[in-house]
Amino acid sequence: MAIGLPEEFGGVGGEFSEVILAIDLLYQAGLVMPAITTQFMARAAILKHGSEEQKRRFLQPSASGELLISAGITEPDSGSNLFKLRSSVKRLPSGDFLLNGTKTYQTGFVEAQYCQVVARSEGGDDYAARTKGLTMLMVDTKSPGISATKMDIQMFMPDRHYTVSFDDVVVPKENLLGNEGEAIKVLFDWLNPERLIGAANAVGQADYVLEKTAEYAKIRAPFRSPIGAYQAIQHPLAIAKSHNEAARLMMYDCARRFDLGEDVELQSGMVKWLTSESFTQATNIAMDTFGGASLDLSTDLLPFYLLAKLQEVAPVANNIVLNQIAEKAFGLPKSY
Ligand SMILES: Cc1cc2nc3c(=O)[nH]c(=O)nc-3n(C[C@H](O)[C@H](O)[C@H](O)COP(=O)(O)OP(=O)(O)OC[C@H]3O[C@@H](n4cnc5c(N)ncnc54)[C@H](O)[C@@H]3O)c2cc1C
């Protein structure tokens, strides 16, 4: 948790590339922790947009893991189209904020101490002004007026996901991140870290699954030879491994360019899509190789099959990423 944070905020230093490396290596070892995705995204936003006081208050305890931060974006009617979000935030005479609304699919909300919530201080109905009036607040998850209900999501993971209602929740003015009504700037700065973290999750897990599959293929022998001797098993494994290595190389290149301050919006979208595809490819061959055993939870494979599906949908659906690549790379018109 201390990686990628300056020493003055309790970190051990390092750039975003080191965060990506750490996640890749942990996930290669099968240590999957979805909640750290929101933690690293949130910290990237605080590092860039937080005041000095906010950096000390939120980053320092996050380096030791004492403070966890969840991400409050998705709402029941606003997933792929985040601009449709309806949660509202108003200024009180004291200068503090009053937050109302509902968020859903909130990973680790109850376990986290703070949630970075995006709400509207104005607008919403005017399409042309959809990016205006968004405000981001660091909300204490134990504030009065908050109620969280655990969703029935079964990923065979320790992480929990919640639907959260904010009913007249008072948020101190000191917890405004960036400028009021200008959260779009923070959201744009989330984009690349979010995609790169998702990519590191995917390539790391793909390798874990491929290694596990190769080990099984060496010992499982329903006929005379182990199934790993058959090209019907070898070739998909070899193809998945090659795709994953190619995707990983592009991911590290993108992370390095991000650290250099280059515009990587197009490349990070490609990296998100490529890595989630190679993860899916890896889990498909893994499920085929394990046969019936793939559905036995004791082989610890099924969670990764579901995680590969999750990677295709969240934090942003692959279809949306492909739309954005087509628009940005070729200037094709937007249809939605
Ligand atoms: C396990 C899990 C954890 C999550 N954790 C968090 C979290 O911590 N915080 C948070 O804020 N959110 C979280 N999310 C929400 C996640 O970010 C959304 O699920 C994601 O943004 C997609 O939104 P949606 O599910 O509403 O899909 P929808 O917007 O309903 O879209 C459904 C599908 O339609 C297709 N589609 C939609 N629009 C287009 C288009 N214009 N062109 C082509 N295809 C399109 C896509 O294939 C998409 O998958 C989580 C989700 C899951 C499943």
The ligand as an SDF file (V2000), in Angstrom:
LIG
                    3D

 53 58  0  0  0  0  0  0  0  0999 V2000
  -18.3230   -6.7100   -9.1140 C   0  0  0  0  0  0  0  0  0  0  0  0
  -18.4500   -5.2700   -9.5060 C   0  0  0  0  0  0  0  0  0  0  0  0
  -17.8040   -4.2880   -8.7640 C   0  0  0  0  0  0  0  0  0  0  0  0
  -17.9580   -2.9410   -9.0780 C   0  0  0  0  0  0  0  0  0  0  0  0
  -17.3800   -1.9890   -8.2690 N   0  0  0  0  0  0  0  0  0  0  0  0
  -17.6820   -0.6810   -8.4610 C   0  0  0  0  0  0  0  0  0  0  0  0
  -17.2440    0.3140   -7.5200 C   0  0  0  0  0  0  0  0  0  0  0  0
  -16.5370    0.0270   -6.5480 O   0  0  0  0  0  0  0  0  0  0  0  0
  -17.6370    1.6010   -7.7100 N   0  0  0  0  0  0  0  0  0  0  0  0
  -18.4250    1.9740   -8.7530 C   0  0  0  0  0  0  0  0  0  0  0  0
  -18.7510    3.1570   -8.8590 O   0  0  0  0  0  0  0  0  0  0  0  0
  -18.8490    1.0660   -9.6770 N   0  0  0  0  0  0  0  0  0  0  0  0
  -18.5200   -0.2480   -9.5430 C   0  0  0  0  0  0  0  0  0  0  0  0
  -18.9660   -1.1980  -10.4400 N   0  0  0  0  0  0  0  0  0  0  0  0
  -19.8340   -0.7870  -11.5390 C   0  0  0  0  0  0  0  0  0  0  0  0
  -19.1460   -0.8550  -12.9040 C   0  0  0  0  0  0  0  0  0  0  0  0
  -18.2830    0.2300  -13.0550 O   0  0  0  0  0  0  0  0  0  0  0  0
  -20.2800   -0.8750  -13.9690 C   0  0  0  0  0  0  0  0  0  0  0  0
  -20.8540   -2.1700  -13.8870 O   0  0  0  0  0  0  0  0  0  0  0  0
  -19.7640   -0.5710  -15.3490 C   0  0  0  0  0  0  0  0  0  0  0  0
  -19.4320    0.7850  -15.4640 O   0  0  0  0  0  0  0  0  0  0  0  0
  -20.8330   -0.8870  -16.4270 C   0  0  0  0  0  0  0  0  0  0  0  0
  -22.0430   -0.2870  -16.0920 O   0  0  0  0  0  0  0  0  0  0  0  0
  -23.4080   -1.1640  -16.0620 P   0  0  0  0  0  0  0  0  0  0  0  0
  -23.1230   -2.4460  -15.3680 O   0  0  0  0  0  0  0  0  0  0  0  0
  -24.4840   -0.2800  -15.5460 O   0  0  0  0  0  0  0  0  0  0  0  0
  -23.6730   -1.5170  -17.5740 O   0  0  0  0  0  0  0  0  0  0  0  0
  -24.6680   -0.7540  -18.5710 P   0  0  0  0  0  0  0  0  0  0  0  0
  -24.3020    0.6740  -18.6710 O   0  0  0  0  0  0  0  0  0  0  0  0
  -26.0730   -1.0990  -18.2040 O   0  0  0  0  0  0  0  0  0  0  0  0
  -24.3010   -1.4510  -19.9480 O   0  0  0  0  0  0  0  0  0  0  0  0
  -24.5990   -2.8580  -20.1630 C   0  0  0  0  0  0  0  0  0  0  0  0
  -23.8000   -3.3220  -21.3520 C   0  0  0  0  0  0  0  0  0  0  0  0
  -24.2740   -2.6460  -22.5230 O   0  0  0  0  0  0  0  0  0  0  0  0
  -23.2090   -2.3830  -23.4120 C   0  0  0  0  0  0  0  0  0  0  0  0
  -23.2260   -0.9360  -23.7320 N   0  0  0  0  0  0  0  0  0  0  0  0
  -23.6830    0.0870  -22.9630 C   0  0  0  0  0  0  0  0  0  0  0  0
  -23.5620    1.2570  -23.5980 N   0  0  0  0  0  0  0  0  0  0  0  0
  -23.0130    0.9780  -24.8050 C   0  0  0  0  0  0  0  0  0  0  0  0
  -22.6060    1.7660  -25.9340 C   0  0  0  0  0  0  0  0  0  0  0  0
  -22.7360    3.0940  -25.9610 N   0  0  0  0  0  0  0  0  0  0  0  0
  -22.0410    1.1280  -26.9860 N   0  0  0  0  0  0  0  0  0  0  0  0
  -21.8850   -0.2240  -26.9870 C   0  0  0  0  0  0  0  0  0  0  0  0
  -22.2430   -1.0150  -25.9620 N   0  0  0  0  0  0  0  0  0  0  0  0
  -22.8000   -0.4220  -24.8970 C   0  0  0  0  0  0  0  0  0  0  0  0
  -21.9140   -2.8070  -22.7230 C   0  0  0  0  0  0  0  0  0  0  0  0
  -21.5030   -4.0700  -23.2280 O   0  0  0  0  0  0  0  0  0  0  0  0
  -22.3000   -2.9710  -21.2780 C   0  0  0  0  0  0  0  0  0  0  0  0
  -21.5560   -3.9900  -20.6260 O   0  0  0  0  0  0  0  0  0  0  0  0
  -18.7530   -2.5660  -10.1850 C   0  0  0  0  0  0  0  0  0  0  0  0
  -19.3770   -3.5550  -10.9640 C   0  0  0  0  0  0  0  0  0  0  0  0
  -19.2430   -4.8790  -10.6420 C   0  0  0  0  0  0  0  0  0  0  0  0
  -19.9620   -5.9160  -11.4680 C   0  0  0  0  0  0  0  0  0  0  0  0
  1  2  1  0
  2  3  1  0
  2 52  2  0
  3  4  2  0
  4  5  1  0
  4 50  1  0
  5  6  2  0
  6  7  1  0
  6 13  1  0
  7  8  2  0
  7  9  1  0
  9 10  1  0
 10 11  2  0
 10 12  1  0
 12 13  2  0
 13 14  1  0
 14 15  1  0
 14 50  1  0
 15 16  1  0
 16 17  1  0
 16 18  1  0
 18 19  1  0
 18 20  1  0
 20 21  1  0
 20 22  1  0
 22 23  1  0
 23 24  1  0
 24 25  2  0
 24 26  1  0
 24 27  1  0
 27 28  1  0
 28 29  2  0
 28 30  1  0
 28 31  1  0
 31 32  1  0
 32 33  1  0
 33 34  1  0
 33 48  1  0
 34 35  1  0
 35 36  1  0
 35 46  1  0
 36 37  1  0
 36 45  1  0
 37 38  2  0
 38 39  1  0
 39 40  1  0
 39 45  2  0
 40 41  1  0
 40 42  2  0
 42 43  1  0
 43 44  2  0
 44 45  1  0
 46 47  1  0
 46 48  1  0
 48 49  1  0
 50 51  2  0
 51 52  1  0
 52 53  1  0
M  END
$$$$
